[in-house]
Amino acid sequence: SSGINAEYGGRHPTLLETVVPFFKVTVVRNPITKLLSGFRDKVLRRTTTGIKSFMLEANPNLTEDSSDAEKYAAFVQALVSDDIQIVDRHFVTQWNTMKICDFPYDMILQTETTKEQIMEMKEHVNATQFTFPGSRSEVGLEKAGESTLEKTKEMYSKIGPDLMDKLYSFFLWDFVLTGYSKLDNPNFPHLDLEQDFDLEFGHLIKNYESRVTQVPGTDATHPVTADNHQSTTDTHQSTSYSKRSKG
């Protein structure tokens, strides 16, 4: 409208200017469990063999009788490979998809603790009278007899340390920018903003600086370097996380 144009100097407002009055929310999930969930839904449940062709490029010996964990290891190998391309939005990085570095979110929720955080969000927007659905992946709400932690560790059991390090590299900025914990962290799959990010991820950041200019699976360059890594970890304190860790 003419009023809006006048407010912005005779031009249309940008997207970021338009959303300023609104309470802006996004939802993230630990990359380790998110990737596994995508694999189980998009590969195991939607193929007769539990195998897609790109997985055979990573492991030609894979068969229908291979264990799910073996199939998942081949899937991960294909995902992090520079020579195999997987085109599926379910397996891309979250920080780039949701523009975490660029969009002014007021709250970043985690699927692991959705119910509690939805209550906090409702209070922020004065909508406590409404009912919002939770997340099927919320910790404690798994199907009977199925533990998120136990199932995840079982499915990652065929992935060796080197391949696991490549996977952490692939999702590096999802971990660093959101504060999620690794599989061997006692807080897994929750956030752990008290972890030593330099100890856990510093070597991966240095590896990126020395060999790549783009993050695998995205069209974006990585958001931080070792020189300004501290400023990135500082964003954990300025972003509105309503559940910072398991404890």
C-alpha positions in Angstrom: 0.0 0.0 0.0 1.0 3.7 -0.3 1.3 3.9 3.5 3.8 1.0 3.6 5.7 2.4 0.7 6.0 5.8 2.4 7.2 4.1 5.6 10.0 2.5 3.6 11.0 5.5 1.6 8.7 4.9 -1.4 9.7 1.3 -1.9 8.3 -2.1 -1.0 9.7 -3.5 2.3 12.0 -6.4 2.2 11.0 -9.8 3.7 13.0 -9.2 6.8 11.4 -5.8 7.3 7.9 -7.3 6.8 8.3 -9.9 9.4 9.6 -7.6 12.2 6.2 -7.3 14.0 5.6 -11.1 14.0 6.9 -13.7 16.5 9.1 -15.9 14.4 9.6 -19.5 15.2 11.4 -22.5 13.6 11.9 -26.1 14.6 15.2 -28.1 14.5 16.1 -31.6 15.3 19.4 -33.3 16.1 21.0 -34.1 12.7 21.9 -37.6 13.9 18.3 -38.7 14.6 16.8 -36.5 11.8 19.0 -38.3 9.2 18.1 -41.7 10.5 14.4 -40.9 10.6 14.6 -39.8 7.0 16.4 -43.0 6.0 13.9 -45.2 7.7 10.9 -43.4 6.1 12.3 -42.6 2.6 14.4 -45.7 2.1 13.5 -48.7 4.3 9.8 -48.1 4.3 9.4 -47.1 0.6 11.5 -49.7 -1.1 11.1 -53.5 -1.2 14.8 -54.2 -0.6 15.6 -51.3 1.7 18.3 -50.3 -0.8 18.5 -47.4 -3.3 20.9 -47.4 -6.3 23.2 -44.8 -4.9 23.8 -47.0 -1.8 25.2 -49.7 -4.1 27.7 -47.2 -5.4 29.0 -46.8 -1.9 28.8 -50.6 -1.1 28.4 -52.9 -4.1 28.2 -55.9 -1.7 25.0 -54.7 -0.2 22.0 -57.1 -0.5 18.4 -57.3 0.5 19.6 -59.6 3.3 22.0 -57.1 4.7 21.1 -55.7 8.1 19.4 -52.3 8.4 22.5 -51.0 10.1 24.6 -52.1 7.2 22.3 -50.5 4.7 22.3 -47.3 6.8 26.1 -47.3 6.8 26.1 -47.5 3.0 23.5 -44.7 2.9 25.7 -42.5 5.1 28.8 -43.3 3.0 26.9 -42.2 -0.2 25.6 -39.0 1.5 29.1 -37.8 2.5 30.8 -38.9 -0.7 32.1 -36.3 -3.1 31.4 -38.7 -6.0 27.8 -39.7 -5.3 24.9 -37.2 -5.5 21.7 -37.6 -3.5 19.0 -35.2 -4.4 16.4 -35.2 -1.6 15.4 -32.3 0.6 15.0 -34.5 3.6 18.8 -35.1 3.8 20.1 -31.5 3.5 21.4 -29.3 6.2 19.0 -27.4 8.5 21.0 -24.2 9.0 21.0 -23.4 5.3 17.5 -24.5 4.5 16.0 -22.4 7.3 18.6 -19.6 6.9 19.4 -19.7 10.6 22.3 -17.2 10.2 20.1 -14.7 8.3 16.5 -14.8 9.5 15.6 -13.1 12.8 14.0 -16.0 14.6 12.6 -15.2 18.0 12.5 -18.8 19.1 14.2 -22.0 17.9 12.3 -25.0 19.1 13.7 -28.6 19.2 11.5 -31.6 18.3 13.0 -33.5 21.3 11.2 -31.2 23.7 8.4 -29.8 21.6 5.5 -30.1 24.1 7.2 -27.9 26.7 8.4 -25.4 24.1 5.0 -25.1 22.5 3.6 -24.0 25.9 6.3 -21.3 26.1 5.6 -20.2 22.5 1.8 -19.9 23.2 2.5 -17.6 26.1 4.7 -15.4 23.9 1.9 -15.0 21.3 -1.0 -15.0 23.8 -2.5 -18.2 22.3 -2.7 -20.4 25.4 -6.4 -21.2 24.6 -5.4 -23.1 21.4 -4.1 -26.6 21.1 -1.0 -27.3 19.0 0.2 -30.8 18.1 3.5 -32.0 19.4 6.2 -34.0 17.7 6.3 -37.7 17.1 10.0 -37.6 17.7 9.8 -36.0 21.1 11.9 -37.9 23.6 9.7 -40.0 25.9 6.9 -40.3 23.4 8.4 -43.2 21.4 6.3 -46.2 20.4 6.1 -48.9 23.1 9.3 -50.9 23.4 11.2 -48.5 21.1 13.9 -46.2 22.6 15.2 -43.4 20.4 18.6 -43.7 22.0 18.9 -47.5 21.7 17.5 -47.6 18.1 19.9 -44.8 17.1 23.0 -46.5 18.5 22.0 -49.8 16.9 21.6 -48.2 13.5 24.9 -46.3 13.8 26.8 -49.5 15.0 28.2 -50.3 11.5 29.6 -46.7 11.0 33.2 -46.5 11.9 35.0 -43.5 13.5 36.3 -42.1 10.1 32.9 -42.2 8.5 31.2 -40.8 11.6 33.7 -37.9 11.5 32.7 -37.2 7.8 29.1 -37.2 8.8 29.7 -34.7 11.6 31.6 -32.6 8.9 28.6 -32.8 6.6 26.3 -31.5 9.3 28.9 -29.3 11.0 27.0 -26.1 11.0 23.8 -27.7 12.2 25.7 -28.8 15.3 27.7 -25.6 15.8 24.8 -23.1 15.2 22.1 -24.9 17.1 24.1 -26.5 19.9 23.1 -30.1 19.4 25.1 -32.9 21.0 27.0 -35.7 19.3 26.0 -39.4 19.6 28.5 -40.1 22.3 27.5 -37.0 24.4 25.6 -37.9 27.6 23.0 -35.2 26.6 22.3 -36.8 23.3 19.9 -36.2 21.5 19.3 -32.9 23.3 21.2 -29.6 23.1 24.4 -29.2 25.0 25.4 -25.5 25.0 27.9 -26.2 27.8 30.0 -28.6 25.6 33.4 -27.5 24.4 32.7 -26.6 20.8 36.4 -26.1 20.0 37.2 -29.6 21.3 34.2 -31.2 19.6 34.2 -29.4 16.3 37.3 -27.2 16.0 39.2 -29.7 13.9 36.3 -30.1 11.5 36.1 -26.3 11.1 39.9 -26.2 10.3 39.4 -29.0 7.8 36.7 -27.0 6.0 38.9 -24.0 5.8 41.7 -25.9 4.3 39.8 -27.9 1.6 36.4 -26.5 0.7 34.5 -23.3 0.0 31.0 -24.7 0.0 29.1 -26.9 2.5 28.2 -30.3 1.0 24.6 -30.6 0.1 24.0 -26.8 -0.1 24.8 -23.9 -2.3 26.1 -21.8 0.5 29.6 -21.2 1.9 30.1 -22.1 5.5 29.1 -19.3 7.9 32.1 -19.1 10.1 35.8 -19.6 10.2 38.2 -20.4 13.1 38.9 -16.7 13.5 35.3 -15.8 14.3 34.2 -19.2 15.7 33.7 -17.6 19.1 31.2 -15.1 17.7 29.2 -18.1 16.4 29.1 -19.9 19.7 28.0 -16.6 21.3 24.8 -16.7 19.1 23.7 -19.6 21.3 23.2 -17.2 24.1 21.3 -14.6 22.1 19.0 -17.0 20.4 15.8 -17.8 22.3 16.2 -21.5 23.1 13.6 -22.6 25.6 15.2 -26.0 26.3 19.0 -25.7 26.4 19.9 -29.3 27.4 18.5 -32.5 28.7 19.0 -31.3 32.2 
